[in-house]
Amino acid sequence: MIEIEARLDELKALGLYRRTRLVSGPQGPHVLLDGKPVLLLCSSNYLGLADHPRVREAAADAAMRWGVGTGASRLVSGTMTIHRRLEERLAAFTGRESTLLFGSGYLANAGTISALARPGDVVFSDELNHASVGDGCRLSGADVFVYDHCDVEHLAWGIDHADGRGALIVTDSVFALDGDVAPLDDIVELAQRAGIRTVIDEAHAIGTLGPGGRGALAEAGLEDQVDVILGTLGKALGAYGAFVACDGAMSRYLVNAARTFHFSTALPPPIVAGALAALELLQEKPRRVQKLAANAAALRAGLIHEGFDVGGSRAQILPVLVGDTALTIRICEAALLRGVFTQAIAPPAVPPLTARLRLAVMATHQEEELLQAARTLGAVARTLGFEPRAAALQPRAEPVPVSAPGEPDGTNDGRRAIPGIVTASMRGVFDFEAPEPVRRAA
């Protein structure tokens, strides 16, 4: 049994204790945080649609027409005409035959992956995929090959050694912590050659990349080359919930097989109506996507000018690598005192020695305030003894293998995970007890 108070004390001692912060008023480029005005640089309201008048009005009208809640799951009495209308619009937007709404991105990933893989199968997952992907893999009972981040050679090696048991390749398209984009062309080619299904999570790409904001797959011309596209309504579209875009047979299968679809109350009508209005705004005014890209480029240039290492980001998410967890948190808190609200990301969310600030840009930011934020972060960092230019010249720390997730105390019965292979039971694609240890691809 977990000793709750002792665990909380341990988290505080490690600098990993978390708490919620209170935002007053609507989500926008500036908010009141704990009563103080700040520049918001950690929201996923990328296009600024969460508080757009048309979106708010659509939600309010839907509440008056259909009520606030649905009162049931989609398979009972929770599917309403407005749900079907949004699903049809999203299918047209993504260029797929069908879409299926889920209650959240977490539920969409967990339900879809666990429906498409089963014990004895192998799921191939990028090591920096969202946590919901990992939990979906665990729910499936399948073996999981976790390949090095965006490393197609390691993925190919895993496929070659899976003895034909490969069921799915799952990857984020835009990665939530670093803002880099998966090598989608190579992944699709590998999947097609091996006869493995692909599930691409476009949560941070829908509304931000590609023609008309249709995502990283559309940018690469691959939207019709994958089996399942997952998208969210709660980031660029400013609402809540998620969807799966696929062909008609896959959609019908998920209705019957995705437990998170079966056992969750359907999305509230005001949320669905707000998402519909946001999608219409995106299609009517795609220049919002260009404005977002321009703002991201401005902040990226400002951070680089200050000497910060922003990694390989080419999206609206920008990491500022610091390394030390305690120092990262101090920089974050000091910047907040000067009106810049960012997010400190520390282990176990990232590997040890790679703590960073995560900055997220919105289309409704002004370029000058983004450049000023970069200057503020630079000044704060140097005041606390962190010189960005010197740090950027240091080689990046190699990720340190950590215990498999799932155990509250971070242990797994004394066994260490072999890099590349993780399952909830700690027995993966290959036998951990074999005399010859499994080696990752050279």
N, C-alpha and C positions, 0 to 999 in steps of 0.2 A: 504494500500500500504506500502511496506517495505521501510524504510528510509535507503538507501544503505550505506551512509557514517557513519551514526549513528550505524548501525549494525556492520560495520567493526571495528569501534572504540570499541564497546562492546566486540567483539571477541578478540581484542588485549588486552583489560583490563583483560579478563578472561584467557589469556594465550592460547587461542584456535585458534589464527590466523594462517593460513597456507599459504605457498608459495611454488612454485616449485623450485627445485635445478637443476642446469645444469651439466649434466654428459657429458664428452668429451670421444670420442672413444667407442669401443664396450663394451657390458656388460660382465664383467668377475669378478674374485675374487678381483681384484684391479681396481679402476677406477680413473679418474681425476674428482674431484668434485669442481666446481667453480674454476678450475685451479690447485687444490691441490691433490696429490695422497693420496688415502684412501683405507682401507680394507673395502670391501663392504659386509655388514652383514644385508641387508634389501631387497635383491632381491629374486624373485621367480624363477630365472634361476637355479633351483636346481641341474641339472645335467651338467651345464656349456655348454649346446648345442646351446645357442643363437648365439654364435660367432664361433662355430665349423666350420672348413674349408669345410667339406662336406655339411653342412647345408647352408652355405653362397653360395657355388658354385651351389647347386641345385636351390636356389632362383634366382640367377643371370641367370642361363640357362633358367629357366621358364619364366623370364621376356623377354628374347630374343625370345622364342618360342611362348608364348601365350599373351605377352603384360603385362602391369603393372596392369590394372584393368579389371573388368568384365563388367561394364557398365549397369548392370541390377540386379534385384533380382533373386533369384533361380527359381521363378515361371514364369519368363519372358524368358530372354535369358542368364541368369547368371550362369546356371549349365553347367560346362564344363567337359570334360573327366577327367581332373585331380581331380576335386571334387569327382567324382564317385570313382576314384581309391583310394583316401584317405579314403572315407567312407567304402569301402570294406576292406581295411587293418585294419581300426579301429574296424570294426565288428569282424574280425578274432582275433584281439588282445584282445578284451574284452569278446570274447566267446558268442556274441549275434548275432541274425539273421540279424540285420540291425543297421546302424548308420546314423545320419543326422547332417550335419554341420550347425552351426550357426555363426553369425558374432562375438560373444563374449560370455563369460560365463554369463555376465549379461543378454544378450538377450536370451540365452538358458534357464536360470532359469525363467525369466519373461514370456517367451513365453510358456514354457512347463506347468508351474503351472497354468497360466491363461487359458490354453486350457483344463486342466484336472479337474478343479473345477469351480463351478458356484454359483450364489446366492442361498442360502439355504443349500449348502454343508458346511462341516466343514473341514478345513485344520489344521493339527497338526504340529507345527513347533517348533524346539528347539530354546530357547531364544538367543543363540549365533550363529545362522545361519547367513550366509552372507546377506548383505543388499539386494541383488538381489532376494533372496528368499522372504523377506518381501514385496518387491515391486511387485513380481509376485502374492503374496497372495492378495494384494490390487487390482491389475488389475482384478483378477478373480471375485471380488465381493462376495466371500465366507466369511463365518465367520471363524475366525482364533483362535485356541487355542494354546497359546504359553506356552509350558511346560518348567519347570525348566531344566537347562542345564544337559543333559544326565540322567535325572531322569525318569526312566522307570515307577516307581510307579505313578508319577504325570501324565505321558502320559496315562497310563492305566485308571486312574481316569477320565481324560478328555474324553477318548473314551467311558467309561461307562456312562457318563452323556451327551453324544451328541445325544441321542435319535435316534441312527442309521443313523445319517446324515454324518458320517465320509466318506470323499472322498480320502484324501491323508495324508500320513505321510511324511514330508520332513525333511531331516537332512543333514548337512555336514557330511562327514565321518571323515576327519581330520579338526579340527577347526582352522580357519585362524589366530586367535590371540593368542591361547594358545597351539596349537600343540597337544591337546589331541584327542583321537579317540572315536567316538560314540559307544555305546553298541549295535552294529549292530545285533548280534544274538538275543537279547531280542526284539529289535524293529521289526525285521522280524517276529519273533514268534507272537508278538502282532498283527501285521498287518494281518497275515494269519488267525489268530483266529477270527479277527473281520471282515475279508473280505474287508480290506482297501488297496488301492494301496500304493506303496512305491516309493519315488523319492529320490535317494541318490546322493548328490553332491560330486564327487571324485576329485574336482579341485586340492586339495593339496595332494592327495594320488596317482594319476596316475603318474607313473615314480618314485615314492618314497617308496612305501610300497608293500608288497605282492610278490609272485613269479614272477620274471622278471619285477617287477615294475608295475604289473597289478592292483594295488590298494588295499585298505583296505578290500573291499568285497572279492577279490580273496584271501587275507590273511586269511579271516575267512571262506572261502569256500562257499560264499553266492552269487557269481556273477550271478548265474542263478535263484536266489530266490527273486529278486526284479523286479519291473515293469520297472523302468527307471533308468539308470545310466547317470549322467552328468559328462563330463570330459572337461578339457581345453587343448588347444594347446599352451597356452601362459605362462605356468610355467615350469614344468620339460621338456617339449618338445621344449621350447625355441622359439616358433613362436608367433602366435596370432590366436584368434578364439576359438571355443568350439564345442563340439559334444554331441549328445544324443544317447545312445546305448539302444536298446530295441528290441522287436519283430517286425515282418514285419507289422502287423496290426497297432500297435502303431505308427510306423514310418509314415505309410500312413495317419493316422489320424492327426499327427502333421503337415504334409505337408499341410493339409487342414484347420487346426484349429489354428496353432500357428501364431499370428499376427506378432511377431518379425521375423519370418521366411519369411512372405509374404512381409513385408514392409522395408526390409533392403537389400542393395546391397550385392551380393555374395562376399565371401572372394577373395582377389586378388590371381591370380595364383602363384606369387612368394612366398606368405605366405603358400599356400597349399603345394607347392613343398618343401619348407623348413621343414614343419611339417612332410611330408613323409620321408625325409632324416633323421630327428631326430628320428622318430619312428623306422626306420631301424637300426640306431645306438644303440638305446636302446635294441632292440631285439638281435643284434649281440654281444653287450658287456654289459650284465646285471650286470657285476661287478661294473659299475658306481653306481648302486643302493646300493650295499654293501659299497662302498666308502662313499657315502652320509651318510649312517647310522653310519659308524665309525666316520666320522667327527662330526655328531650331538652328538654322545656319548662323544667324546672328549671335545667339548665345554660345554656340560651339566656338565661333571665332573669338568671342570675348574670353571664354575660359582658356582657350589655347594661348591667347595673348598674355594671360596672367601666368601661364606656364603649367597649367593643369593637364594631366593625362586623362583624356576622355575616351580612351580605347578606340574601338572600331565602330562607334555609334554612327549611324547615318539616318536615324529617325528622330522623333520628337523627344525621346528619352535619352538623357545624357548622364553617364556616370562620371563622377570625379573621384578617382582612385586615391585613397590616403594610405591604407594599409592597417595601421594600428586602430583597434576598435575604440579605445578610450579617447584617443585624439580625434577620431572622426566624430564622435558624439559631442565633444567639446566644440569643435568647429561648427557643427550643426546648431548647437544651442547659442553660441556666440553670434552666428549669423541671424538667428531668429530675433535676438535682442536688438539687432540693427534692421529689422523689418524684412528679412528674407527667409521665407518658410520653405525649407528643403526637407528631405528625409534621409536620416542616417541608416545605412543598411550594413548589418554586421552578421558574423557567424551566429547561428548555423545557416542563415539564409544564403550566405556566400562562403567560400572556403576560408579557412584561417589565413590571416595576413593580407586579406583583400577587402577589408572594410572600405566602404565608399559612401559618398553622398550621391543620392539619386535625384536628378532634376528632371521635371517634366514640363514641357512648354505647351502653351495654349495659343490658338490662333488669335485670341482677343488680347494677348499681351502687346505692349508697345516695344519697338526695338530698343529704344533708349533705356527703358527700365530693365530690360534684359541685360544690356551691356553694363548698366550700373550694378546689377546683381552680381555679375561676374567680378567686377572691381571690388565689391564688398566682400565676396568670398575670398578673393586673393588677399585683401588687407587683413581679414580675420585670421586666415591661415598663417600668415607671416607673423602676426602678433602672438600667436600661440606656438611659434617655433617651427612651423611646417613651411618649408620653402618649396613651392610647387615645381619650380624649374629643376631644382636639384633632384627632387623625388621622381620627376618624369624621366630623368636620365638613368635611374636605377632599373635593373632588369626586373620584370614582373615576377612575383613569387609564384612558384609552382603550386598548384592546388594540393593540399594535403588530404589524402583519403580519410574519410570520417566513418564512424560507425553507421551501419544501416539505420535508416529512420524507423521509428515505430516503438522503440524502447524509451520510456520517459527519462531514464537516467543516461541515455546515450550509449548503453552497452548492448551487446548482442551475444551474450553467453560466452564471452571470451574469444569469439571468432572474429577475425578481421575480414572485411569485404575485399575480395579480389577486384581490383579496378576493372570496371566494365560490366560487372555482373552483380545485380542486386535483386533480391525478391524479399517479400515480407518474411518468409521463412528462412532467409539467408541461404537457400539452396537454389542456384540459378541455372543457367543454360548448361554449365559444366559442373562436374562433381568437385565440390570444395575439398573433399577428403582424399582426392586422388593423389598418389605419390608424387606425380609431376605437376607442379603448379601451372595454372593457365597463365599464359603471357599475353599481354596486349600486343596488337600489331606493331611492327617496327616502324 
